[in-house]
């Protein structure tokens, strides 16, 4: 009886670890970038909406490169979202109080992607807190829109251009 229990435990351990190994083999990252321009005329301490141009996804090519198809993708989540000031090059995020990024498509409702509140950094890059929302339909689409809501704590004397680098974790089914 003891040997059957040991064999069953070993089998279940192998089964569950092999499922994780299969998921790891079918998991990859898709990266997309967009630019956000914060106008120097933005009001202080009031939320401001910024709409970026549509982001064209390269997901079809990424799916093909990773030997899968859109219909096999079962789970997409944002892994990281990093903001970097590209212009002016000497500017830091000390002017920013909070930032929230939202994602939408023509066929999908808008949901929050990432955010940071009470920003207190003096560097020109910042990592946002990513939500754990499922993003399958957004990444499978040909393009999506990013809407940014910022609240400033300082007056800007010059427009600030921010690059948003997004990395999405994609897991697909084998068949």
N, C-alpha and C positions, 0 to 999 in steps of 0.2 A: 504494500500500500504506500509505503514511504517513497519507494522508487517511482511510482506512478505520479505522485505529487511533485517530486523533483522534476520528472520529465515534462509534466504539464506546465510547471513554472518556467522551465527553460524554453519550451515551445512558445508560450505567451510572450516572454521577454524578447525572443528572436522575432516573433511576428510584429510586435509593436515597434521595435527598433528598425526593422526593415521597412515598415510603413513610413517612418520618419526619414529614412534614407532615400526612399522613392520620392517623397515630397521635396527633399533637398535637391535631388537631381532635376526636378521639374520646377525649381524656383530660380528666378533670375531678376535682374534689376533693369528698369527702364528709366532713363534720365531725360528730363525736359527742362528748358530754360525760358524765361521771359523777362522783360524789363518793365519796371514800374517807375513812372516819373512823378515825383512829388513837387508840385508847383510852389514857388516862393510866395505866392499870394494866398496860401492855405491859412485858414484861421487857427488860432491857438486854442487848445482845450476843447475843441469841438470835433466830433468825428467827421472825417472827410472821405468820400467815396472815390476810388480811382478804378476805372475799367481799363484793363490791358487789352491789346489786340488779341484776337483768337490765337491760341497755341495749337499749332498743327502737330498732331501726335505722329510719331514714327512707329506706332505700335505694330502695324501689320508687318513691317520689316523686322522689328524686334522679335515678334512671335515666330516668324519664319527662321530667323537666325538661331532661335532657341528650340527649333524643331517642334513647334506647336502651332495652333490656330486659335483665333479669337473664341470660337465656340468651345474650346477645351479649357479656357482660362476660368478658374473657379474662385480665385481670391486675389484682389489687388488692394494694397494698403500703402499709404505714404510712409516711407521709411525715414526720410529726412527732407527738410526744407531750410536752405541756408540763404540768407540775404547778404549781399555785398554791395557797398556803395562803389559805383564805377565813375561817377562824375558829380561833384568835383573830387578828385583823387585824395585830397587831404581831409575830407569831411568824415566825421564819426557819427554814430547813432545817438549821441547825446541829445539831439533835438527831438527825438521820438519818445512819446509816452507809451503808446500801444500800437499794435498792428495785428489785424486779423485778415486772413486770406480765405476766400470762398471759391469753389469750383462749380461750374454748371455747363450743360450742353443744351442744344436746341430741344432735345428730347428728355432731359433729366432735370429735376429740381436742383436748386442751388443748395450746397451743404458746406459747412465749414471744413477747411482743409488743415489749417495750422494758425497759431496765434502766439503772441507774447504780450503780456500786460506788465505795467510798472517797469519799463525798460530802464536799466541803470548800467549801461556799458559805455565805455569810451573807446571802442574799436570800430573799424569800418566793416565788420562782418558780425552776423548774429545768427544763431540757430533758433528756429521757432519750435514750439511744442506742437507736435503732430497729433491730429485726432486719430481714432482707430476706426473710422468709418470705412465701409466697403466702397471701393472706387472702380469696380469692374466696368460698369457701363460708361464711365467717364473716360477711362483709358482705352477702351475698345472703340470709342467714337473716333471719327477722323480729326476732330478738333474739339477743344473746350475753351471756355472763358474763365479767366481769373478776375475776380473783383476783390479789391483791396480796400480795407477800411483802416485809416490811420488817424491817430490823435497826436498832435504835436504839443510839445511843452516849451518850444522856443520859436521865435520868428525866423523864417528862412530868408536870407538875403539873395539867394540864388537857387534855381531849380536843382533838385537832387535826383539823380538817376540811380536806381537800385536794381541789381540783377538778382532774380530769384532762381536758385538751382534746386530743382525738385527731383527726388529719387523715389521711385515706386517699386515695391516688392510685389512680384507677380508669381503666383503659383498656378500651375495648369494640371489638368488630369492627363494621364498617359494615353487614353483612348477617347 
